[in-house]
Amino acid sequence: MSKNILYIILIIVIIIVVSFISYDLAGKNVAQAPTISENNQTQTSAEPGENFFKTGNLVKDNPGMEAGVWYLVYEAPGAPALQIKLQVDKAICDLGSQPIACEQALKQGRLVTITGEIENNVVIASKIHIEVIK
């Protein structure tokens, strides 16, 4: 009799644990998995025309990156240090709240917020907000 009660209690505990695990996983948003491009650069997969709005650091001419091209290094849940190529030739830049020429403002390691559209794993930046570090 006591063995049957123990089995019933064990089954109830297992059902409760499985229920909590299932409920916890169902409520979480799963981050989009990063992909590796042909030149071993981690990038997020994206559909053409998808909106892009990320804050990160500017990098240029780092090993493994295309020479002379700006990249944004940023983080996403579950995927730190993602990088994506930027096209900045038509972007409007501002430093704090003041407009500034992008050629003057873009510097290695600067903290920026990029707004743009993704096409073929390249962000066509429309606005670059340079964070003012005090």
Residue pairs with C-beta under 8 A, 6 or more apart in sequence:
29 77
30 78
31 76
31 77
31 78
31 79
32 44
32 45
32 76
32 79
33 45
33 79
34 42
34 43
34 44
34 45
34 76
34 79
34 82
35 42
35 43
35 44
35 45
36 42
36 43
37 43
37 121
39 64
39 66
40 64
41 64
41 65
41 83
41 85
42 79
42 81
42 82
42 83
43 82
43 83
43 84
43 85
43 121
44 76
44 79
44 82
44 84
45 121
46 52
46 118
46 121
47 118
48 118
48 119
48 120
49 117
49 118
49 119
50 117
50 118
51 117
52 84
52 114
52 115
52 116
52 117
52 118
52 123
53 113
53 114
53 115
54 72
54 74
54 113
54 114
55 74
55 111
55 112
55 113
55 114
55 131
56 72
56 73
56 74
56 75
56 111
56 112
56 114
57 72
57 73
57 74
57 109
57 110
57 111
57 112
58 70
58 71
58 72
58 73
58 86
58 106
58 107
58 108
58 109
58 110
58 112
59 65
59 70
59 71
59 72
59 73
59 83
59 108
59 109
60 68
60 69
60 70
60 71
60 106
60 108
61 67
61 68
62 71
65 71
65 83
66 85
69 85
69 86
70 85
70 86
70 88
70 106
71 83
71 84
71 85
71 86
72 83
72 84
72 86
72 112
72 114
72 123
73 81
73 82
73 83
74 82
74 83
74 84
75 81
75 82
76 82
84 118
84 121
84 122
84 123
85 121
85 122
85 123
86 114
86 116
86 122
86 123
86 125
87 122
87 123
87 124
87 125
88 102
88 106
88 125
88 128
90 124
90 125
90 126
91 102
91 116
91 125
91 126
91 127
91 128
92 99
92 102
92 126
92 127
92 128
93 99
93 100
93 101
93 102
93 105
93 106
93 127
93 128
93 129
93 130
94 100
94 127
94 128
94 129
94 130
95 105
95 130
95 132
96 130
96 132
100 130
102 128
105 128
105 130
106 128
110 130
110 131
111 130
111 131
111 133
112 128
112 129
112 130
112 131
113 128
113 129
113 131
114 123
114 125
114 127
114 128
115 125
115 126
115 127
115 128
115 129
116 123
116 124
116 125
116 126
116 127
117 123
117 124
117 126
118 124
